[in-house]
């Protein structure tokens, strides 16, 4: 709603439907590309550092279940991903 109703401070015009779709697509694609790049780089680093790959695998195997709520227990995985960024 905000993107549809916010007026340009210089012209006072709002986005038409086509412009709004373009803006939303840019937001979506920009987020997708940065996430994909970070994930690809993390996977590359894991492939070149098998000792870290093993540590991450051990951390994941120690989880009791494989679902979203337990992701916060993957401390080493989080640290590796943050370092990748």
N, C-alpha and C positions, 0 to 999 in steps of 0.2 A: 504494500500500500504506500509506503514511504516513497519508493522510487517512482510510483505513478503520480503522486500528488505534489512532490517537491518541485517548486518552480526555479528555473534558472535565475540567479540573482541579477544578471545583466539584461536578459530579454524578458523575463517574466513568463516564459513558455514552459510547458511541461512536456515530458516525453509522450510521443504518440505510441500506439501499440507496437509498431515495428521497432522503434528505437528502444522501447522498454525490453522487448525480447532480446535484442542485441546486447543490452547492458547485463541482463541476467545471464546470458550465455557467456559473456566475458568473465563474470564473477565465477561461474561454475568451472570453466575451462582453466582459468588461472589457478584456482585451488587444486584442480585435478593434476595439472602439470607439475606443480611444485611438490605435491605429495608423491607422485610417481617418480620424480627425479630423486627425491630423498630415499625412497624405498629401493630404487635401483642401485644407488650408491651404497646403501647399507648392505644389500645382497652381494655386491661386488667385494666390499671389504670383508664380509664373512667368507667369501670364496677364497680370498687371498690370505686369510688368517684362520686356518682350521682349528687352532687351539681355542680361539674365541667362539667359533662355531660350535665346538663341543661343549663349552661352558653354557652357551645359550640353550642348546638341546637338553642338557642336564636340568637346567632351570625349568624348562617347559615340561619335561617328563615328571618332575616332582609335583606338579599340580594334581589335585584330586579329580578335577573335572576340566573339561575343555569348553568353557563358555565365557561370555563377556564379563560377568561379575568378578572372575578371578584374575583378570588382566592386571589389576593393580598390584598383584603379587609378583609380577615379572619385573623386578627392580633392575636386574642386569640388562634385560632387553630394552627397557626404557632408557637406561644410561647409554647403551650402544647407539640407539636411535638418536638421542640428543647429541651425542658426540658426532654422529654422522652429519647432522644439520650444521 
